[in-house]
Amino acid sequence: MANDIATADAGLARIAEISTGKLQGISSAGIHSFKGIPYGASTAGPNRFMPPEPVRSWSGVREALAYAGRAWQLPNRPKRRPRSKPCSGRRTPH
């Protein structure tokens, strides 16, 4: 993903405080960016297929410099479901 990691010309942004803790982002050309901020608890293990839980608060300052990992995908999966052949439009007599 483009711009997912802090670049060499980017400096650290001010620390932002949200309801769950403090974040350190990056700043480039006057634009402050905070990436990979969690918005919910993990859905792994016992939380699988359960209603979402709020994210837990953290202590200290959490780095928000890059997006989190992507969901795992099969390497050669088709991009779309194969389409069936289009109908000829003719009706068959009953």
Stockholm file with secondary structure:
# STOCKHOLM 1.0

chainA/1-94         MANDIATADAGLARIAEISTGKLQGISSAGIHSFKGIPYGASTAGPNRFMPPEPVRSWSGVREALAYAGRAWQLPNRPKRRPRSKPCSGRRTPH
#=GR chainA/1-94 SS CTTCSCCTTCEEEEEEEETTEEEEEEEETTEEECCCCCCSCCCSGGGTTSCCCCCCCCSSEEECSSCCCCCCCCTTCCSSCCCCCCCCCCCCCC
#=GC SS_cons        CTTCSCCTTCEEEEEEEETTEEEEEEEETTEEECCCCCCSCCCSGGGTTSCCCCCCCCSSEEECSSCCCCCCCCTTCCSSCCCCCCCCCCCCCC
//
